[in-house]
Amino acid sequence: MIELNDEQRAMLAGEQGRARQMGMRLLLDLAAMAGAARLVPIGSAHLSGVSPLTGGLGLRLFLARLAADPGQGIAAPTTLNSAGCDEKQFAAMRIAEPDFLDHHREIIELYARLGVRTIQSCVPYEWEGVVAAESDAPVAWAESNAICFANSYCGLRTNRESGLSALACALTGYAPDYGLLDEAARRPNLAVTVTTPLDDPTDFSVLGDWIGKQRRPGWRMPYGPIPAIGGLPDELSHEQRKALSAAAANYGCPLLYTKAPTDDGDYQDRLAFGPVELARRYEELRPRGPVSLVVLGCPQASLGELAAIARLLRDRRVSANPAAPGDPPPLWVFTSAAAKAIAERNGLAGAIRDAGALLLENTCPEVVPYDQTWVHSVLTNSMKAEHYIKSGLNGIATAVMRLADCIAVATGELRLAESEPVATVTASATTRPGQAAVVPIAMPIVSAAEMDRAAFVSHGQGLLSQGDFTIEGEALVTDTPITFLGYVNRLTGVIEEEDHPANGQSLAGKIAIFPRGTGSSVAPYVLLELHYRGVGPIAIVNSEIDQQTVPACSLEGIPYAHSFDSDVTRGLRSGDRVRLTRRGAVVTLELVEVEPYG
């Protein structure tokens, strides 16, 4: 048990308001789960979960609970992630989602009531006064791309916090001392060698996403993949670094090294990315037909990116409005308020607008609810945008090309073939180009070894805040991490991730057994919404420490267990009936009834 100081004990007792009390309870659960011996002061926090599209009902209800008794509010300098719209240009964005602007304003106001600096930016590492710290204190950042960039290039130390755990750190001013705050945990665990020249930032974006997608069930990476990437130029530009880290973070990379892997490193695997892989990914990602909208700036465009866009738009014309059939698609550029203010002074903003593009601030392409009466397909230069726009957040087919090509499509200089249908993403899809189809077998042959699993029992640990429980139900089991935001349907609980082994299966009413959550740091708000709507899992079992799953379970009392003495993702199968029992400090997971065809 962690020894608390007087201030921390006062927070836990509720003497500084309910918000800080809930925050301290969550931190103690995370600390106990990770075996942390202490809580350490933080230098700053950055919160994700802002857009009504991503945070949803779960975010709004939870923030309202905190703001009802904020006490003294946040205890450390705290900034806020990008929002779902540019409030001043809401009409120009043509958002048709009912009550979206009202929900947006509600969320911003609730965060402000807690004392958060509402910069509405996903690139806090580009904001003056946010990165610079007066001490070597760790930080508590959510927003996956910011976590990876901060750890990799800013000299900062942060765990891959979820929106909820970062908020708990912000409210209390402390973080559990474990994981990536310890230098030993920051060592690379994956070796990647690049054997093809990369130049355009989109090349680096494609590489980062490719690395993240190389998930293997046998890998044991409790804090996510930490690749050492060899074969890159000695010096990367800010834009190349940003594109690489943002895309790698799509699947949970919290840190990366752009240096050659060593021969004696402790790597889970060694991967090679060459000209074939790069060409194949660009071929898979290219538009298959007309594009409805071109979006740039995900993460929000830096001054360097704005300068490149303005340069490519010189003496050219684009549109900001929906196009008539056969006309070039409109161009929207997303940036932070800080970068836009400078761009207004140096003429870049005027040049982009004068060309006809819509220049937006405070929002980001991945968190906008596009009006799908006219946005049927999107083109971008960002794998982060591609990852989320095509997901269940919008479900819009999204293509990727280099920046110059994106601009050429928007100006009409590059015409796309109209005879090829635009690729669509559906919940039932199970393969990507080049992958073999996964064909379920109705009645497999059951070996004697498989029959022995009828006696399966494993013992693990629970959360400090939870007491004894007994939960029995059907299991959903996968040995692959689950990406919650955009890939778990909030209304049904169904996993809709086309290359995931559990694609098409529902979490609703199940005991969910999986290694950990991955992807966006907004995952806990998705779990909260599933819980509030009654379509979430009745209990969750993780094989690894997981900052994305624990917060929702801790705050809403969803039975949770982790760190079992055997591999529960291999000892059980979806459809099995299992019992999860907690008595004291020990949680027991046992098979009650074998799945009929398992």
Phi and psi in degrees as a GROMACS rama.xvg file:
@    title "Ramachandran Plot"
@    xaxis  label "Phi"
@    yaxis  label "Psi"
@TYPE xy
-71.534  136.919  ILE-2
-83.0155  119.782  GLU-3
-93.3893  147.829  LEU-4
-83.7166  177.363  ASN-5
-61.3391  -40.9326  ASP-6
-63.3777  -44.0049  GLU-7
-66.9296  -38.4794  GLN-8
-64.8448  -37.5608  ARG-9
-64.3404  -40.5856  ALA-10
-62.3901  -47.1105  MET-11
-62.3655  -31.9476  LEU-12
-80.9549  -5.00355  ALA-13
85.3638  11.2641  GLY-14
-72.99  -15.4008  GLU-15
-114.381  24.4376  GLN-16
101.433  158.524  GLY-17
-65.5912  -36.2897  ARG-18
-59.9572  -48.9139  ALA-19
-68.1799  -33.1401  ARG-20
-62.732  -46.7663  GLN-21
-63.5355  -38.1858  MET-22
-63.2888  -43.7126  GLY-23
-66.516  -39.0351  MET-24
-59.5738  -43.3711  ARG-25
-64.9489  -43.2226  LEU-26
-61.9181  -38.0543  LEU-27
-68.0013  -35.0453  LEU-28
-64.0967  -45.8187  ASP-29
-63.1612  -41.619  LEU-30
-64.0741  -46.1699  ALA-31
-63.794  -40.9753  ALA-32
-61.6841  -39.6704  MET-33
-87.4636  -6.6928  ALA-34
73.6648  25.6341  GLY-35
-71.1382  139.145  ALA-36
-90.0234  -12.3499  ALA-37
-159.541  163.942  ARG-38
-102.265  138.506  LEU-39
-118.377  146.211  VAL-40
-63.1671  146.473  PRO-41
-108.832  154.828  ILE-42
-85.7458  -30.5914  GLY-43
-165.75  168.945  SER-44
-137.348  152.161  ALA-45
-134.246  128.502  HIS-46
-105.795  135.816  LEU-47
-104.238  168.349  SER-48
93.3602  76.0356  GLY-49
-129.474  -46.6297  VAL-50
-70.4704  138.235  SER-51
-58.4433  -23.4102  PRO-52
-68.8514  -40.0026  LEU-53
-93.3496  -47.2252  THR-54
-75.2541  -35.2511  GLY-55
62.646  -159.949  GLY-56
-60.6902  -37.8327  LEU-57
-59.3952  -42.8658  GLY-58
-63.8483  -48.3841  LEU-59
-64.1824  -42.5426  ARG-60
-67.2374  -40.5454  LEU-61
-69.2664  -44.2926  PHE-62
-61.1745  -37.8278  LEU-63
-62.4288  -37.5038  ALA-64
-64.1271  -43.4516  ARG-65
-66.7679  -45.4643  LEU-66
-68.7455  -19.6209  ALA-67
-67.5512  -25.2935  ALA-68
-144.413  69.3048  ASP-69
-74.4432  -15.083  PRO-70
58.3818  -125.73  GLY-71
-91.7794  6.11166  GLN-72
68.3126  -151.517  GLY-73
-69.2955  152.454  ILE-74
-113.677  2.22453  ALA-75
-142.564  152.294  ALA-76
-55.799  126.531  PRO-77
-136.715  132.943  THR-78
-115.665  166.168  THR-79
-119.76  144.307  LEU-80
-72.4356  174.18  ASN-81
-64.1991  146.518  SER-82
-98.143  -179.762  ALA-83
-85.3935  -4.0057  GLY-84
-160.627  161.614  CYS-85
-93.5577  104.898  ASP-86
-57.2036  -36.7239  GLU-87
-73.1906  -20.8411  LYS-88
-121.065  33.9424  GLN-89
-60.0981  -43.1452  PHE-90
-61.2876  -39.6133  ALA-91
-67.1286  -24.5369  ALA-92
-80.0846  -13.6287  MET-93
56.7268  39.6195  ARG-94
-75.876  124.081  ILE-95
-104.003  -2.69987  ALA-96
-60.5027  125.321  GLU-97
-58.8534  134.044  PRO-98
63.9898  15.6499  ASP-99
-62.4362  -45.747  PHE-100
-64.8486  -39.5389  LEU-101
-63.0647  -43.0957  ASP-102
-66.6044  -38.751  HIS-103
-58.3589  -50.5193  HIS-104
-63.7887  -36.4034  ARG-105
-61.6232  -45.8189  GLU-106
-64.2121  -46.1186  ILE-107
-61.3087  -42.6258  ILE-108
-65.008  -39.3804  GLU-109
-65.6588  -42.2216  LEU-110
-63.8678  -42.7572  TYR-111
-62.1689  -35.4888  ALA-112
-64.0297  -27.2685  ARG-113
-83.6091  -7.17235  LEU-114
97.9216  11.945  GLY-115
-76.8579  139.662  VAL-116
-80.1931  106.961  ARG-117
-84.9449  67.2934  THR-118
-73.8697  -18.3603  ILE-119
52.5074  53.9473  GLN-120
-136.137  138.289  SER-121
-94.0012  6.06473  CYS-122
-124.182  60.2457  VAL-123
-60.262  -22.2144  PRO-124
-69.5519  -8.86853  TYR-125
-102.576  0.922669  GLU-126
-94.4501  131.125  TRP-127
-62.9574  132.294  GLU-128
88.5025  -5.18606  GLY-129
-93.9725  -46.5918  VAL-130
-75.8438  -44.3571  VAL-131
-62.2264  127.233  ALA-132
-122.884  146.763  ALA-133
-79.2835  -13.2322  GLU-134
-138.385  -179.009  SER-135
-93.5596  21.9162  ASP-136
-61.3044  142.809  ALA-137
-67.4206  168.21  PRO-138
-120.95  167.518  VAL-139
-125.827  91.6428  ALA-140
-109.676  135.139  TRP-141
-101.357  -170.993  ALA-142
74.2288  105.103  GLU-143
-57.135  -40.822  SER-144
-69.191  -35.6572  ASN-145
-68.4119  -37.5201  ALA-146
-59.5751  -50.0224  ILE-147
-65.7517  -41.8323  CYS-148
-66.8968  -43.2984  PHE-149
-62.117  -45.7068  ALA-150
-67.815  -34.9973  ASN-151
-82.8944  -37.078  SER-152
-128.934  -11.127  TYR-153
-104.591  -1.63366  CYS-154
72.0247  16.0186  GLY-155
-96.2548  160.218  LEU-156
-125.39  119.089  ARG-157
-145.398  141.883  THR-158
-72.7134  166.987  ASN-159
-79.9226  75.3904  ARG-160
-70.1801  148.398  GLU-161
-85.0066  170.116  SER-162
-57.0829  -37.7219  GLY-163
-74.4183  -43.538  LEU-164
-69.6551  -35.1998  SER-165
-64.5032  -37.3368  ALA-166
-65.511  -39.6479  LEU-167
-62.4103  -41.088  ALA-168
-64.5434  -41.2781  CYS-169
-63.341  -41.8093  ALA-170
-67.6291  -35.5145  LEU-171
-96.6294  -25.2711  THR-172
83.5318  11.245  GLY-173
-133.052  160.987  TYR-174
-139.069  147.552  ALA-175
-63.1058  137.774  PRO-176
-88.6506  89.587  ASP-177
-159.379  178.596  TYR-178
61.6639  -130.102  GLY-179
-72.591  -2.69474  LEU-180
-77.2186  -16.7023  LEU-181
-97.5885  129.024  ASP-182
-58.0809  -32.7704  GLU-183
-64.7273  -29.4691  ALA-184
-82.2377  -8.67023  ALA-185
-93.5315  7.60332  ARG-186
-74.5042  144.723  ARG-187
-62.4197  141.023  PRO-188
-120.598  6.31463  ASN-189
-144.33  130.943  LEU-190
-103.236  126.612  ALA-191
-128.615  128.78  VAL-192
-115.793  124.325  THR-193
-98.7162  125.636  VAL-194
-117.897  20.4605  THR-195
-134.78  145.01  THR-196
-65.0168  137.549  PRO-197
-122.513  138.01  LEU-198
-136.99  -65.0325  ASP-199
-59.7239  140.519  ASP-200
-52.2906  -30.8398  PRO-201
-65.0347  -32.0352  THR-202
-57.9613  -42.2447  ASP-203
-70.6734  -33.5506  PHE-204
-64.3522  -44.0208  SER-205
-61.563  -43.4699  VAL-206
-59.9784  -49.1539  LEU-207
-59.1945  -43.5907  GLY-208
-66.2291  -39.3863  ASP-209
-60.8037  -42.7808  TRP-210
-60.6063  -46.9123  ILE-211
-62.9424  -32.0671  GLY-212
-75.5004  -14.3041  LYS-213
-79.9061  59.4676  GLN-214
-82.0694  135.919  ARG-215
-125.687  131.827  ARG-216
-57.1535  -30.5146  PRO-217
-80.4452  -10.9229  GLY-218
-66.9942  142.064  TRP-219
-122.086  99.2203  ARG-220
-131.806  81.6439  MET-221
-59.4129  -24.2498  PRO-222
-113.299  15.4222  TYR-223
97.1252  167.919  GLY-224
-65.6185  133.601  PRO-225
-124.359  89.1711  ILE-226
-81.3788  145.009  PRO-227
-102.404  118.127  ALA-228
-111.042  112.15  ILE-229
-99.7495  158.907  GLY-230
93.8556  5.73164  GLY-231
-91.5978  163.12  LEU-232
-57.0983  153.199  PRO-233
-60.8185  -37.5138  ASP-234
-123.813  125.743  GLU-235
-102.753  143.909  LEU-236
-71.5955  164.676  SER-237
-56.626  -42.0201  HIS-238
-68.9563  -35.81  GLU-239
-67.9538  -43.5387  GLN-240
-60.5396  -44.8534  ARG-241
-62.3661  -45.164  LYS-242
-63.9006  -41.9333  ALA-243
-65.2921  -50.2715  LEU-244
-69.1514  -37.4151  SER-245
-64.1524  -43.3429  ALA-246
-71.7584  -38.5409  ALA-247
-62.3634  -31.2855  ALA-248
-71.7493  -14.7005  ALA-249
-51.8888  -35.9839  ASN-250
-115.661  22.9682  TYR-251
103.566  6.9554  GLY-252
-68.7742  119.596  CYS-253
-97.2721  -3.97242  PRO-254
-169.5  143.788  LEU-255
-145.451  158.769  LEU-256
-123.2  126.439  TYR-257
-96.9672  66.1376  THR-258
-145.338  155.851  LYS-259
-63.5808  135.845  ALA-260
-62.0773  146.603  PRO-261
-85.3339  161.987  THR-262
-71.8922  -27.1998  ASP-263
-109.613  17.577  ASP-264
-69.2451  156.254  GLY-265
-90.9851  78.7402  ASP-266
-102.814  141.915  TYR-267
-71.4896  -27.7198  GLN-268
-164.25  165.609  ASP-269
-125.295  127.851  ARG-270
-122.141  154.136  LEU-271
-127.722  133.157  ALA-272
-121.419  112.873  PHE-273
-124.95  -167.668  GLY-274
-60.8882  -32.8538  PRO-275
-66.132  -45.3894  VAL-276
-64.0451  -41.9275  GLU-277
-64.4189  -47.9214  LEU-278
-63.7563  -39.9864  ALA-279
-62.7159  -42.9526  ARG-280
-66.7955  -41.9555  ARG-281
-63.0114  -36.7496  TYR-282
-66.0967  -42.4769  GLU-283
-65.3172  -31.6376  GLU-284
-92.7444  -10.8656  LEU-285
-67.6763  155.953  ARG-286
-63.7764  142.52  PRO-287
-104  7.30944  ARG-288
177.065  -164.844  GLY-289
-58.3158  145.737  PRO-290
-107.065  136.482  VAL-291
-84.8989  -32.2966  SER-292
-155.222  137.723  LEU-293
-107.242  125.77  VAL-294
-122.381  134.87  VAL-295
-129.091  145.44  LEU-296
103.743  58.9909  GLY-297
-139.537  104.683  CYS-298
-59.8858  168.576  PRO-299
-47.8977  137.381  GLN-300
-62.7621  134.394  ALA-301
-78.4038  173.808  SER-302
-61.265  -36.356  LEU-303
-63.6286  -41.2388  GLY-304
-68.1355  -40.7266  GLU-305
-62.3429  -38.4829  LEU-306
-64.6454  -41.4087  ALA-307
-65.193  -40.3721  ALA-308
-65.4262  -46.0493  ILE-309
-60.7429  -38.913  ALA-310
-64.6158  -42.4183  ARG-311
-71.4465  -23.7089  LEU-312
-88.0309  -6.61657  LEU-313
-58.3849  128.507  ARG-314
63.6758  21.691  ASP-315
-125.353  162.169  ARG-316
-125.955  138.112  ARG-317
-132.735  -179.751  VAL-318
-125.983  157.095  SER-319
-105.315  -5.61828  ALA-320
-109.571  158.34  ASN-321
-51.7841  140.625  PRO-322
-94.735  149.071  ALA-323
-73.246  155.405  ALA-324
-52.1619  130.416  PRO-325
91.2741  -14.0966  GLY-326
-88.9304  157.887  ASP-327
-62.0199  148.864  PRO-328
-74.3393  156.08  PRO-329
-68.2952  159.961  PRO-330
-120.229  123.773  LEU-331
-117.331  132.868  TRP-332
-118.27  129.821  VAL-333
-111.596  133.689  PHE-334
-147.952  174.644  THR-335
-85.609  160.849  SER-336
-63.0285  -35.4558  ALA-337
-65.5064  -47.3331  ALA-338
-67.2053  -38.2595  ALA-339
-65.2656  -38.4417  LYS-340
-61.1477  -41.7331  ALA-341
-69.135  -40.4737  ILE-342
-64.4893  -28.7036  ALA-343
-67.3311  -36.8151  GLU-344
-76.4027  -34.8362  ARG-345
-96.991  4.41845  ASN-346
92.5646  -7.87783  GLY-347
-66.0193  -42.6389  LEU-348
-61.9004  -44.1849  ALA-349
-62.2137  -39.1454  GLY-350
-64.794  -40.2405  ALA-351
-68.2745  -44.2684  ILE-352
-67.9891  -39.9813  ARG-353
-61.5441  -28.5691  ASP-354
-74.4697  -14.4958  ALA-355
111.416  -4.24548  GLY-356
-76.2891  157.934  ALA-357
-93.3567  119.552  LEU-358
-104.415  114.499  LEU-359
-110.723  149.099  LEU-360
-126.123  163.22  GLU-361
71.4875  0.168717  ASN-362
-136.052  173.096  THR-363
-143.608  146.099  CYS-364
-54.2068  -32.1474  PRO-365
-76.7948  -15.4327  GLU-366
-111.902  14.0991  VAL-367
-95.7854  133.926  VAL-368
-86.176  97.1903  PRO-369
-71.3717  146.902  TYR-370
-77.5817  105.908  ASP-371
-82.8507  8.53076  GLN-372
-71.8858  -20.8903  THR-373
-131.744  -20.3274  TRP-374
-92.952  98.0635  VAL-375
-103.665  -21.8146  HIS-376
-154.854  144.384  SER-377
-123.221  143.885  VAL-378
-118.708  136.202  LEU-379
-146.703  168.907  THR-380
-107.893  15.1542  ASN-381
-124.812  126.351  SER-382
-71.7578  -23.6165  MET-383
-67.1871  -45.3737  LYS-384
-61.9181  -45.3474  ALA-385
-57.807  -43.1647  GLU-386
-59.2842  -43.403  HIS-387
-94.6343  -33.4863  TYR-388
-65.7463  -37.0055  ILE-389
-78.291  -14.0371  LYS-390
-72.9784  -175.003  SER-391
-64.2369  -11.2409  GLY-392
-60.5704  -44.1936  LEU-393
-125.416  -32.624  ASN-394
67.6892  31.4424  GLY-395
-102.17  131.746  ILE-396
-57.4936  129.853  ALA-397
-130.739  128.406  THR-398
-109.646  160.596  ALA-399
-131.394  131.568  VAL-400
-141.284  167.07  MET-401
-66.4571  161.098  ARG-402
-55.1898  -47.6587  LEU-403
-60.1937  -37.5973  ALA-404
-70.2504  -38.5354  ASP-405
-59.7159  -44.8398  CYS-406
-63.7367  -41.6387  ILE-407
-63.3687  -35.203  ALA-408
-66.7019  -42.1969  VAL-409
-67.2502  -30.8729  ALA-410
-85.1911  -12.8005  THR-411
89.8121  1.03321  GLY-412
-75.1984  -23.8988  GLU-413
-115.523  110.335  LEU-414
-95.8019  134.488  ARG-415
-96.5547  145.342  LEU-416
-60.9149  131.91  ALA-417
-93.0005  -7.3011  GLU-418
-82.8635  -20.0557  SER-419
-90.0707  131.222  GLU-420
-69.0611  146.436  PRO-421
-71.742  133.055  VAL-422
-62.3746  137.639  ALA-423
-117.657  153.355  THR-424
-109.914  123.605  VAL-425
-124.798  157.637  THR-426
-65.6841  -22.8525  ALA-427
-89.0513  -7.08122  SER-428
-64.2924  138.966  ALA-429
-126.859  -3.29889  THR-430
-135.585  160.828  THR-431
-111.927  163.595  ARG-432
-53.2291  132.635  PRO-433
90.3411  -8.17088  GLY-434
-97.852  148.603  GLN-435
-76.3415  145.554  ALA-436
-68.8189  145.797  ALA-437
-95.1705  112.464  VAL-438
-107.172  115.43  VAL-439
-68.0487  141.515  PRO-440
-101.149  124.892  ILE-441
-66.8361  -46.068  ALA-442
-137.304  84.648  MET-443
-69.6018  158.541  PRO-444
-74.3656  130.531  ILE-445
-100.626  119.195  VAL-446
-81.9574  170.226  SER-447
-63.6469  -37.6038  ALA-448
-62.929  -39.2875  ALA-449
-68.0623  -34.8109  GLU-450
-63.8024  -30.0022  MET-451
-65.278  -20.7844  ASP-452
-69.2774  -9.36302  ARG-453
-58.7997  -19.9214  ALA-454
-98.5575  17.5184  ALA-455
-63.0825  127.884  PHE-456
-144.432  137.023  VAL-457
-142.617  151.962  SER-458
-121.662  134.934  HIS-459
-139.529  -158.315  GLY-460
-122.231  158.637  GLN-461
-116.914  -166.486  GLY-462
-92.1761  145.666  LEU-463
-57.3133  -37.3181  LEU-464
-79.1257  -12.0645  SER-465
-100.85  142.677  GLN-466
-96.7597  -159.728  GLY-467
-66.6157  145.848  ASP-468
-155.535  161.38  PHE-469
-137.032  120.177  THR-470
-127.039  129.613  ILE-471
-127.084  137.478  GLU-472
178.723  -174.508  GLY-473
-77.0967  139.824  GLU-474
-93.9651  143.049  ALA-475
-112.318  118.34  LEU-476
-123.14  131.637  VAL-477
-146.725  143.5  THR-478
-93.9515  11.8454  ASP-479
-114.593  134.431  THR-480
-53.96  152.409  PRO-481
-105.701  128.31  ILE-482
-90.9891  110.263  THR-483
-79.7749  -49.2756  PHE-484
-70.8733  117.412  LEU-485
85.588  -15.6837  GLY-486
-118.204  2.33004  TYR-487
-123.304  120.452  VAL-488
-66.4922  119.575  ASN-489
-65.5404  -26.2749  ARG-490
-88.4383  -23.9465  LEU-491
-120.949  -21.0773  THR-492
80.6653  9.30868  GLY-493
-84.2109  135.552  VAL-494
-75.8796  124.803  ILE-495
-126.108  63.5715  GLU-496
-123.215  107.77  GLU-497
-58.8358  -31.1973  GLU-498
-105.124  17.5172  ASP-499
-91.4705  139.41  HIS-500
-59.0419  -26.0599  PRO-501
-99.3692  15.9286  ALA-502
-55.0425  131.639  ASN-503
89.791  -8.62851  GLY-504
-91.3339  149.818  GLN-505
-101.514  139.116  SER-506
-83.8944  -15.6572  LEU-507
-59.1493  123.284  ALA-508
71.1776  9.45514  GLY-509
-101.968  161.493  LYS-510
-90.2667  106.523  ILE-511
-85.1372  125.446  ALA-512
-124.898  112.068  ILE-513
-155.911  161.833  PHE-514
-61.0687  -50.9814  PRO-515
-174.333  168.375  ARG-516
-82.546  159.839  GLY-517
-147.576  178.784  THR-518
81.7432  -139.511  GLY-519
-62.4991  147.043  SER-520
-78.2147  1.30886  SER-521
-87.0272  0.776188  VAL-522
-48.4321  -43.0699  ALA-523
-59.9234  -32.3665  PRO-524
-70.285  -31.0141  TYR-525
-64.8915  -45.315  VAL-526
-61.5868  -40.438  LEU-527
-60.7035  -44.2214  LEU-528
-66.1387  -41.0668  GLU-529
-57.667  -41.3674  LEU-530
-65.8195  -46.7833  HIS-531
-64.3525  -33.4751  TYR-532
-85.2296  -7.34342  ARG-533
78.1603  21.8297  GLY-534
-121.39  19.9964  VAL-535
-95.1877  174.789  GLY-536
-68.6041  150.134  PRO-537
-84.0023  -14.5027  ILE-538
-162.799  156.076  ALA-539
-131.003  135.863  ILE-540
-123.846  122.559  VAL-541
-114.446  143.105  ASN-542
-82.207  -19.2829  SER-543
-125.993  161.216  GLU-544
-59.6618  133.435  ILE-545
-141.344  106.112  ASP-546
-71.1119  -14.4963  GLN-547
-84.7118  -29.7736  GLN-548
-97.331  -39.2519  THR-549
-57.9208  -43.9857  VAL-550
-55.1822  -45.7681  PRO-551
-65.4561  -39.6703  ALA-552
-65.4421  -41.2259  CYS-553
-64.6275  -46.6541  SER-554
-75.3507  -29.268  LEU-555
-111.257  5.84506  GLU-556
70.7438  25.8592  GLY-557
-73.7778  120.282  ILE-558
-51.3129  131.561  PRO-559
-140.564  145.041  TYR-560
-149.173  157.488  ALA-561
-155.854  171.036  HIS-562
54.6607  61.2906  SER-563
-81.6827  163.48  PHE-564
-84.909  4.3415  ASP-565
-146.858  168.39  SER-566
-80.2417  98.4852  ASP-567
-70.1563  -22.6163  VAL-568
-76.2473  -13.931  THR-569
-108.345  -22.844  ARG-570
-81.8696  -15.4818  GLY-571
-126.958  165.388  LEU-572
-135.87  153.986  ARG-573
-57.0836  136.842  SER-574
98.3058  -21.2654  GLY-575
-62.06  147.413  ASP-576
-95.1565  125.445  ARG-577
-129.135  162.635  VAL-578
-125.451  130.295  ARG-579
-114.3  117.492  LEU-580
-126.322  132.034  THR-581
-114.186  129.313  ARG-582
-136.371  110.851  ARG-583
68.2618  -129.108  GLY-584
-90.5874  -4.17299  ALA-585
-108.449  133.698  VAL-586
-111.488  129.533  VAL-587
-111.349  128.918  THR-588
-112.75  123.142  LEU-589
-136.66  149.476  GLU-590
-82.0976  126.441  LEU-591
-96.6202  -43.4847  VAL-592
-148.526  130.291  GLU-593
-70.5881  138.695  VAL-594
-55.3268  135.012  GLU-595
-49.5141  -39.1868  PRO-596
-110.136  22.059  TYR-597
